[in-house]
């Protein structure tokens, strides 16, 4: 006959393995969400840059504002999740374009 002590010990080990697997899965989901947020930010920044370059190619000058790019070149950024900083130095020099995620990591 088996002692009751072993049955209790195997139950505790089973619960520990389950908890470890659950923690591992939650960590994986968080890491995936963080990397997709960064990927979205990069895609938004690239979209604004492409619109600025298109404007330069068509008009011979970089636009004065991000608003101009939205109106005339269809630059679309999810402004609920990202903030666009668009700084122009001169009409013939590529503007400084920065997109940041609002509220940090998801």
ROLUMPA-793629 format. One record per residue (C-alpha): residue in three letters; x, y negated, z negated. Coordinates in nm, 2 decimals, m for minus. Each point is the difference from the previous one (the first is absolute). Last residue first. Layout:
BEGIN
PT  residu      px      py      pz
PT     Ala       X       Y       Z
...
This chain:
BEGIN
PT  residu      px      py      pz
PT     Unk    0.05   m4.80    2.41
PT     Unk    0.33   m0.17   m0.04
PT     Unk    0.01   m0.38   m0.05
PT     Unk   m0.31   m0.21   m0.03
PT     Unk    0.02   m0.16    0.35
PT     Unk    0.24    0.18    0.23
PT     Unk    0.26   m0.23    0.16
PT     Unk    0.04   m0.11    0.36
PT     Unk    0.30   m0.22    0.09
PT     Unk    0.06   m0.18    0.33
PT     Unk    0.29   m0.24    0.04
PT     Unk   m0.07   m0.17    0.33
PT     Unk    0.21    0.09    0.31
PT     Unk    0.18   m0.31    0.12
PT     Unk   m0.11   m0.19    0.31
PT     Unk   m0.29   m0.19   m0.17
PT     Unk    0.22   m0.10   m0.30
PT     Unk    0.01    0.10   m0.36
PT     Unk   m0.34    0.17   m0.03
PT     Unk   m0.10    0.19   m0.31
PT     Unk   m0.27    0.27    0.00
PT     Unk   m0.09    0.16   m0.33
PT     Unk   m0.28    0.26    0.04
PT     Unk   m0.17    0.14   m0.31
PT     Unk   m0.13    0.36    0.01
PT     Unk   m0.28    0.20   m0.16
PT     Unk   m0.30   m0.23    0.05
PT     Unk    0.17   m0.16    0.30
PT     Unk   m0.02    0.32    0.20
PT     Unk    0.23   m0.13    0.28
PT     Unk   m0.12   m0.07    0.36
PT     Unk    0.21   m0.19    0.26
PT     Unk   m0.25   m0.05    0.28
PT     Unk    0.22   m0.22    0.22
PT     Unk   m0.19   m0.33    0.01
PT     Unk   m0.19   m0.03   m0.32
PT     Unk    0.21    0.22   m0.23
PT     Unk    0.33   m0.12    0.14
PT     Unk   m0.12   m0.36   m0.04
PT     Unk   m0.09    0.07   m0.37
PT     Unk    0.35    0.14   m0.05
PT     Unk    0.13   m0.34    0.07
PT     Unk    0.22   m0.22    0.22
PT     Unk    0.01    0.24    0.29
PT     Unk    0.34    0.11    0.15
PT     Unk    0.08   m0.18    0.32
PT     Unk    0.02    0.08    0.37
PT     Unk   m0.38    0.05    0.03
PT     Unk   m0.03    0.36    0.13
PT     Unk    0.32    0.16   m0.13
PT     Unk    0.00   m0.20   m0.32
PT     Unk   m0.36    0.09   m0.06
PT     Unk    0.08    0.37    0.06
PT     Unk    0.29   m0.03   m0.24
PT     Unk   m0.23   m0.15   m0.27
PT     Unk   m0.26    0.28    0.06
PT     Unk    0.27    0.27   m0.03
PT     Unk    0.12   m0.15   m0.33
PT     Unk   m0.35   m0.02   m0.14
PT     Unk   m0.06    0.37    0.09
PT     Unk    0.34    0.10   m0.14
PT     Unk   m0.09   m0.16   m0.34
PT     Unk   m0.33    0.19   m0.01
PT     Unk    0.17    0.33    0.09
PT     Unk    0.26   m0.05   m0.28
PT     Unk   m0.27   m0.08   m0.26
PT     Unk   m0.20    0.31    0.11
PT     Unk    0.31    0.22   m0.03
PT     Unk    0.07   m0.14   m0.35
PT     Unk   m0.36    0.09   m0.10
PT     Unk    0.03    0.34    0.15
PT     Unk    0.32    0.06   m0.20
PT     Unk   m0.17   m0.10   m0.33
PT     Unk   m0.30    0.22    0.07
PT     Unk    0.22    0.30    0.08
PT     Unk    0.20   m0.05   m0.32
PT     Unk   m0.32   m0.02   m0.21
PT     Unk   m0.14    0.32    0.16
PT     Unk    0.32    0.19   m0.06
PT     Unk    0.01   m0.11   m0.37
PT     Unk   m0.36    0.12   m0.04
PT     Unk    0.09    0.34    0.15
PT     Unk    0.31    0.04   m0.23
PT     Unk   m0.20   m0.09   m0.31
PT     Unk   m0.27    0.25    0.09
PT     Unk    0.26    0.28    0.06
PT     Unk    0.16   m0.08   m0.34
PT     Unk   m0.34    0.01   m0.17
PT     Unk   m0.08    0.34    0.16
PT     Unk    0.34    0.14   m0.10
PT     Unk   m0.05   m0.12   m0.36
PT     Unk   m0.35    0.15   m0.01
PT     Unk    0.13    0.34    0.12
PT     Unk    0.29   m0.01   m0.25
PT     Unk   m0.25   m0.07   m0.28
PT     Unk   m0.22    0.29    0.11
PT     Unk    0.30    0.23    0.03
PT     Unk    0.09   m0.08   m0.36
PT     Unk   m0.35    0.07   m0.13
PT     Unk   m0.01    0.34    0.16
PT     Unk    0.35    0.08   m0.13
PT     Unk   m0.10   m0.08   m0.36
PT     Unk   m0.30    0.23    0.01
PT     Unk    0.23    0.30   m0.02
PT     Unk   m0.05    0.26    0.27
PT     Unk   m0.12    0.35   m0.09
